[in-house]
Amino acid sequence: MKILAITSCPNGIAHTYMAAENLQKAANKLGVQMKVETQGSIGVENEFTEKDIREADGIIIAADKTVNKDRFIGKKVLVVGVQEGIRKPEELINKVSGDVPVYQSSNSIENSNTKKQNPIYRHLMNGVSYMIPFIVIGGLLIAIALTIGGEKTPGGLVIPDDSFWKTIEKLGGASFTFMIPILAGFIAVSIADRPGLAPGMIGGYIAANGSFYGSEAGAGFIGGIIAGFLAGYVALGIKKLKVPKAIQPIMPIIIIPVFASLIVGLIFVYILGAPVAQVFESLTAWLASMQGTSSILLALILGAMISFDMGGPVNKVAFLFGSSMIAEGNYEIMGPIAVAICIPPIGMGLATFLGKRKFQPAEREAGKASFTMGLFGITEGAIPFAAQDPLRVIPSIMAGSMTGSVIAMLGHVGDKVAHGGPIVAVLGAVDNVVMFFIAVIAGALVTALLVNILKRDVQKSDIPETTEVQEMQEVPQKTHQKEVIKTANAEIKKITDITSLELIDINLSGSTRDDVIDEMIQKLDDAGALSSTSEFKQSILNREQESSTGIGMNIAIPHGKSIAVKKPSVVFGLKKGGVDWKSLDGTDAKLIFMIAVPKDSDGNEHLKILQMLSRKLMDEIYREQLLAIKTKEEAFQLLESIE
């Protein structure tokens, strides 16, 4: 009998390989041929071939991440969480050998762990994760083109048609064109799988293109979200209809996409579109009627509108109103708008810098791109944050934009071009530049502080850690029986290449997790592996804040990648009485490995080291041997087998 297995956990590190090792051991014990594909943070390893899948009698997916199952149509597929792969490997193998449903379509089996998550959030995050690259590409290309090739004109910041930078701007614009359809399409895919893709993208395109329902401004990313959910659930509803067997083969490729696209498109064109258009026309007329009334009230309204949907229809109404005032020689309407435009992305970028405990590592990376886009007046840079957490983010960015807009209005900030952000001030298009920057800084600070007050710390949040930024960083690697880790200093073939007797402590004395961390860091410092103990400790604690490195079974593997690390090193510590490490299974940590890797080292060395450790530590006999050691020499000898 031949069984295939896939293991994957949200962080893609320890539990991915622990499950793989236990499943492989259980298969060997039961006399079952098994191949395990791991989908971890360093990419897909030991990937199945077409021959593997063709010959397989069943597939086990032990994962807490969504795994594409389309390869396994016609095969028995058992889907469980990664913890079951670690704790019940023999049971899973026996189960998949028995009565398990044959996988027929991408929606027939759901990940048991995924079911526990909020489905609306999960569908939304699927769309956001695929949309992010389009926002980054479009925003940065347009920003570069405007900075280098832009010229000030009465109608705005313009790139000449015969300029090379016009082509770059068009490339960025093309990326933005796909943004909303991709968002809607992959929301629909999350709900109805592949049959939902075309209806979702078509619905998203219609939502973003107001010409379908007589509006100059489309429905923006909010309309895209509505279209995505509508398309997904319509496609899912059609999918569940009982149809004759003769029609079943064409359901996913013809019937579902065609009818779902028609339903979603017609609903947007004839039901949702017209009322939306009327709302925005009324807003434009209302703003025009406010001229001559309270300037502060007008600034508050414009700031709120600009930041509400970040480039969407409400934003466009306010922006077009400000642009029309430029033509009439009134620049002090566009001034507050130019300030409000850049505050959402700058404020969210600043929030990730100031409140690192509030954001996942991937979100902090997205914050850098968001901040950069804000400098060039690209409000869309804040969309990923707003889409993930609208109830906290949207009010925060609205408050910041309103603050900045009011300050700009009171400071008589004018803008002679139809664009926003510090870029227009640098190019000399802004009157009263000092007040412009005061307004931007004040607004960004309000946004950053408010969003960090409203958001919970990451470790207290029930939001899944995996985002598209992490997935984009995965690089497939070839699998070898023995991993070779290349670093700037050496090739690491086994753990003892980067540890020594000096880095082993078989009698840790600390009574708390932080005490033990301090002891082990001191070992590294004594061995000359660190330039700064405090800086490295911060990297260790930052990792612990994301999620505990106590992986269970009395094991903890704290790890950090820091500029304070001079050379890759591993400290092994034994705490026979155990210490609370907030492990997933509730066990105290007794076997503790601390991994230190230089910040500028190439590749994913720390992940490879984690993989080596995780696989070996799944051997219960090996763990018992480590717990029973009496001397450092015994420990070093046992560690030599980790390769």
Buried (B, 14 or more C-beta within 10 A) or exposed (E): BEBBBBBBBBBBBBBBBBBBBBBBBBBEEBEBEBBBBBBBBBBBBBBBEEEBBEEBBBBBBBBBBBBEBEBBBEBBBBBBBBBBBBBBBBEBBEBBBEEBEEBEBBBEBEBBBBEEBEEEBBBBBBBBBBBBBBBBBBBBBBBBBBBEBBEBEEEBBBBEEEBEBBEBBBBBEEBBBBBBBBBBBBBBBBBBBBBBBBBBBBBBBBBBBBEBBEBBBBBBBBBBBBBBBBBBBBBBBBBEEEEEEEEEEEBBEEBBBBBBBEBBBEBBBEEBBBEBBEEBBEBBEEBEEBEEEEBEEBBBBBBBBBBBBBBBBBBBBBBBBBBBBBEEEBBBBBBBBBBBBBBBBBBBBBBBEBBBBBBBBBBBBBBEBBBBBBBBBBBBBBBBBBBBBEEBBBBBBBBBBBBBBBBBBBBEBBBBBBBBBBBBBEBEBBBBBEBBBBBBBBBBBBBBBBBBEBBEEBEEBEBBBBBBBBBBBBEEBEEEEEBEBEBEBEEBEBBBBBBBEBBBBBEBEBEEBBBBBBBBBBBBBEBEBBEEBEBBBBBBBBBBBBBBBBBBBBBBBBBBBBEBBBBBBBBBBBBEEBBBBBBBEEBBBBBBBBBBBBEEBEBBBBBBBBBBBBBBBBBEEBBEBBEEBEEBEBBBEBBEEBB
